[in-house]
Amino acid sequence: MCANLFRFWKDFTRNWGLEKKKHTTDDQLFTVETVSCLGACGLAPAVMVNDEVHPKMTPEKMSELIKKLREEEE
């Protein structure tokens, strides 16, 4: 996760029960790590999922991405 995304990421992690020492959701589907650089400044804020960069993230786009990823796992 791009560090610039941090400003609204706190709400997501809180809702999932994640904290400083707990980075993986209880269902084991998501592990969250912050990084200082994804090498994609022009795409920031960006999220990387399974080696795929998702650019220009907003809270709404993040919610949709998470929903899509959960559906793919079912």
C-alpha positions as protocol buffer text, in pm:
chain_id: "A"
residue {
  index: 1
  type: MET
  ca { x: 0 y: 0 z: 0 }
}
residue {
  index: 2
  type: CYS
  ca { x: 135 y: 341 z: -96 }
}
residue {
  index: 3
  type: ALA
  ca { x: 202 y: 555 z: 210 }
}
residue {
  index: 4
  type: ASN
  ca { x: -12 y: 836 z: 60 }
}
residue {
  index: 5
  type: LEU
  ca { x: -315 y: 611 z: 92 }
}
residue {
  index: 6
  type: PHE
  ca { x: -267 y: 597 z: 468 }
}
residue {
  index: 7
  type: ARG
  ca { x: -496 y: 892 z: 538 }
}
residue {
  index: 8
  type: PHE
  ca { x: -812 y: 690 z: 468 }
}
residue {
  index: 9
  type: TRP
  ca { x: -671 y: 340 z: 516 }
}
residue {
  index: 10
  type: LYS
  ca { x: -705 y: 368 z: 895 }
}
residue {
  index: 11
  type: ASP
  ca { x: -1084 y: 329 z: 866 }
}
residue {
  index: 12
  type: PHE
  ca { x: -1053 y: 9 z: 662 }
}
residue {
  index: 13
  type: THR
  ca { x: -801 y: -150 z: 895 }
}
residue {
  index: 14
  type: ARG
  ca { x: -1005 y: -57 z: 1202 }
}
residue {
  index: 15
  type: ASN
  ca { x: -1317 y: -214 z: 1048 }
}
residue {
  index: 16
  type: TRP
  ca { x: -1123 y: -535 z: 982 }
}
residue {
  index: 17
  type: GLY
  ca { x: -983 y: -550 z: 1334 }
}
residue {
  index: 18
  type: LEU
  ca { x: -626 y: -486 z: 1217 }
}
residue {
  index: 19
  type: GLU
  ca { x: -368 y: -299 z: 1419 }
}
residue {
  index: 20
  type: LYS
  ca { x: 7 y: -237 z: 1435 }
}
residue {
  index: 21
  type: LYS
  ca { x: 93 y: -596 z: 1521 }
}
residue {
  index: 22
  type: LYS
  ca { x: -195 y: -765 z: 1339 }
}
residue {
  index: 23
  type: HIS
  ca { x: -171 y: -728 z: 962 }
}
residue {
  index: 24
  type: THR
  ca { x: -386 y: -1019 z: 838 }
}
residue {
  index: 25
  type: THR
  ca { x: -764 y: -1036 z: 846 }
}
residue {
  index: 26
  type: ASP
  ca { x: -928 y: -1314 z: 1048 }
}
residue {
  index: 27
  type: ASP
  ca { x: -1043 y: -1485 z: 728 }
}
residue {
  index: 28
  type: GLN
  ca { x: -681 y: -1485 z: 604 }
}
residue {
  index: 29
  type: LEU
  ca { x: -781 y: -1316 z: 275 }
}
residue {
  index: 30
  type: PHE
  ca { x: -594 y: -989 z: 322 }
}
residue {
  index: 31
  type: THR
  ca { x: -260 y: -889 z: 466 }
}
residue {
  index: 32
  type: VAL
  ca { x: -191 y: -517 z: 482 }
}
residue {
  index: 33
  type: GLU
  ca { x: 157 y: -370 z: 467 }
}
residue {
  index: 34
  type: THR
  ca { x: 258 y: -9 z: 416 }
}
residue {
  index: 35
  type: VAL
  ca { x: 557 y: 67 z: 197 }
}
residue {
  index: 36
  type: SER
  ca { x: 749 y: 385 z: 134 }
}
residue {
  index: 37
  type: CYS
  ca { x: 755 y: 334 z: -244 }
}
residue {
  index: 38
  type: LEU
  ca { x: 585 y: 123 z: -510 }
}
residue {
  index: 39
  type: GLY
  ca { x: 775 y: 301 z: -785 }
}
residue {
  index: 40
  type: ALA
  ca { x: 449 y: 442 z: -919 }
}
residue {
  index: 41
  type: CYS
  ca { x: 439 y: 805 z: -806 }
}
residue {
  index: 42
  type: GLY
  ca { x: 238 y: 910 z: -1110 }
}
residue {
  index: 43
  type: LEU
  ca { x: -31 y: 659 z: -1013 }
}
residue {
  index: 44
  type: ALA
  ca { x: -52 y: 754 z: -644 }
}
residue {
  index: 45
  type: PRO
  ca { x: -224 y: 679 z: -425 }
}
residue {
  index: 46
  type: ALA
  ca { x: -180 y: 321 z: -534 }
}
residue {
  index: 47
  type: VAL
  ca { x: -237 y: -26 z: -391 }
}
residue {
  index: 48
  type: MET
  ca { x: -60 y: -344 z: -498 }
}
residue {
  index: 49
  type: VAL
  ca { x: -254 y: -670 z: -483 }
}
residue {
  index: 50
  type: ASN
  ca { x: -88 y: -993 z: -592 }
}
residue {
  index: 51
  type: ASP
  ca { x: 176 y: -801 z: -793 }
}
residue {
  index: 52
  type: GLU
  ca { x: -85 y: -586 z: -970 }
}
residue {
  index: 53
  type: VAL
  ca { x: -84 y: -210 z: -912 }
}
residue {
  index: 54
  type: HIS
  ca { x: -423 y: -44 z: -872 }
}
residue {
  index: 55
  type: PRO
  ca { x: -378 y: 332 z: -935 }
}
residue {
  index: 56
  type: LYS
  ca { x: -551 y: 650 z: -822 }
}
residue {
  index: 57
  type: MET
  ca { x: -720 y: 483 z: -525 }
}
residue {
  index: 58
  type: THR
  ca { x: -1008 y: 647 z: -342 }
}
residue {
  index: 59
  type: PRO
  ca { x: -1207 y: 505 z: -51 }
}
residue {
  index: 60
  type: GLU
  ca { x: -1484 y: 413 z: -297 }
}
residue {
  index: 61
  type: LYS
  ca { x: -1246 y: 238 z: -538 }
}
residue {
  index: 62
  type: MET
  ca { x: -1084 y: 56 z: -246 }
}
residue {
  index: 63
  type: SER
  ca { x: -1422 y: -72 z: -127 }
}
residue {
  index: 64
  type: GLU
  ca { x: -1505 y: -196 z: -476 }
}
residue {
  index: 65
  type: LEU
  ca { x: -1166 y: -366 z: -513 }
}
residue {
  index: 66
  type: ILE
  ca { x: -1205 y: -542 z: -178 }
}
residue {
  index: 67
  type: LYS
  ca { x: -1557 y: -655 z: -270 }
}
residue {
  index: 68
  type: LYS
  ca { x: -1432 y: -791 z: -604 }
}
residue {
  index: 69
  type: LEU
  ca { x: -1142 y: -975 z: -441 }
}
residue {
  index: 70
  type: ARG
  ca { x: -1372 y: -1131 z: -179 }
}
residue {
  index: 71
  type: GLU
  ca { x: -1613 y: -1246 z: -451 }
}
residue {
  index: 72
  type: GLU
  ca { x: -1327 y: -1406 z: -646 }
}
residue {
  index: 73
  type: GLU
  ca { x: -1231 y: -1607 z: -336 }
}
residue {
  index: 74
  type: GLU
  ca { x: -1580 y: -1751 z: -286 }
}
